[in-house]
Amino acid sequence: MLYRSLFPHDLMNEFGRLQRDLQGTLDGSPAIRGAGRGGYPALNVGSTPEAVEILAFAPGLDPAAIELNLERGVLTLEGRRAATLPAGNGAGGASGPAAAAAEVRQTVHTQERFDGHFRRVVSLPDDIDAAAVRAEYRDGVLRISVPRRGQTQPRRIPVQ
């Protein structure tokens, strides 16, 4: 309690804010409600008694660029997101006036959108039905539904 008399409450809040800002800078990933987890695409994983549901948030991604694999209870989501900015120096080895006209120098001031290869891995429980997995990409969200096997779902047994 002595620290409250020596330092005003606002100063302690400022120290907390400064610590969060520094931690966010060192982590390299933005934090929304808790520590940033990083990784692309962002995932939500949940379960019901019937299935494990995985949502991958990947707006602007071509569904053909997504590869899903399920092996030994491990779901792997990987692919490539195309760059949205030109590569930079364009001539590619040609020379002369045409090449000079084609060469464009570009300065990127900030780039927050991820591009390139990505890979996310999710461990699934033992009671899944690997043959009945469904995946659908709509409005920038990939929804993967992994049903549980029927015999592992709890059921009520009547007592006679």
N, C-alpha and C positions, 0 to 999 in steps of 0.2 A: 504494500500500500504506500510505501514511502515514495516510489517512483511517480505516483500521481501527484504528490505534492511538489515534486521537483520539476516535472515536465507537464505542460498542459496536455490535455487529452488530444487536441488537434495535432500536436507534434507526433504523438504515437501513431495516429492514423496516417500521417505523412510518411513515417518510417515504414509502415506496412505497405503503403502504396508503392514506395520506392523499391522495396524488396520484391513485390509482385512484378513491377516493371522490369527490373533487372533479371529476374528469373525467366520472364517471357522472352527477353532478348537473348539470353543464353540458350534457351530451349530451341529457338528458331521456329516455333510454331505458335499460332495464336491460341489463346485459351478462351473458351466459352464455357462458363459454368464448370470450373475445375481446371485441372492441369491439362494442357493440350496433349493429345496423344500422338499427333503427327500421322503421317501416312496418307496416301491417296489410293483410292477414294475413301472418304470418311465412311465408317461403318456403324450401323446400329445392329446389335445382335440380341435377340430375345427368344423366349420359348413359351410354348403353351403345352398342355398335355398331349396335343395332337401333332405338333410340329416345332421345328426350330426355324425361326424367321430371321433372315439377314437382309438388311437394306444397305445398298452401296450407293452413295450420293455422288454421281458423276455426270453433271450436266455437260452437254455438248460432245459427249463421247459417242463414237460410232459403235453400235452394237456388234458389228463384225470384228471390231478390234478387241473384243473381250474373249478370254479363254477361261472356262471354268473346268476344274478337275476335282474329282472326289476320289481319294484313295486312302484306305485304312482309317477312315474317320477324320481325315484332314481335307478341308475344302480349300482349294487354291484358286484365287481370282487374280488373273494377270492380263496384261495387254500393253498397248502403247497409245498415248494421247499425242496427236500431231501438234507440232508447234504452230502458234498463230502469228508469230513474227517472222519476217524473212531472215535467212541465215546471216545476212551481213554483206560481206564483199561478194559480189555476184559473178564476176567474169569467169571464174573456174579455169584459169590457165590460158585463155585466149588473149591475144594482144592486138594493138592497133586502135584506131579511133572508135570502131564499133564497140570494142571491149571497154574502152574508157567511158563511153556513153552508158553502157550497161552496168558498169560498176557503181554501186550505190552504197554509200557509207551510212550506217544507221547507228544511232545512239539510243540505247534503252535506258530510260530514267528509272523505271521501276517495273518489275515483272512479278506479279503475285499469283498468276495462274500457272498451275503445274503443267508441264509437258514432258514427254519422254516415257520411258518404260516404268510400269508400276507392277507391284505384286503384293497381295495381302493374303494371309493364311489364317484360317479359323479352325480350331479343333472342335469337333462335334462329339456329342455323347455316343455311347455304345449302342443305344437302342434306336438308331435311325434306319430308315429304309432307303438305302442308296439307289435302288432301282426306280424310285418314284420322285426324284428331285425335279422341281420345276423352277425355271428362271424366266423372268419377263423384264424387259427394259422399256420404261415409259416415262416421258416427261423428265428425263435426266436421272431417274432412280431405277437401279437394278434391284428387283425383288427376287430373292432366292428362298424358296420354301422347301424344307427338308422334312418330310413326314416321319413320324415315329412308327415303328412296327406295332401292329394291332395287339399282339399278345403281351406287350410290355406296358400297355396303358392300364391304369388301375381299373378294376371292375368290382362291383359289389357282388358278394356271394351270399345268396339267401341261406339262412339257417332254418333247418326243418325240425 
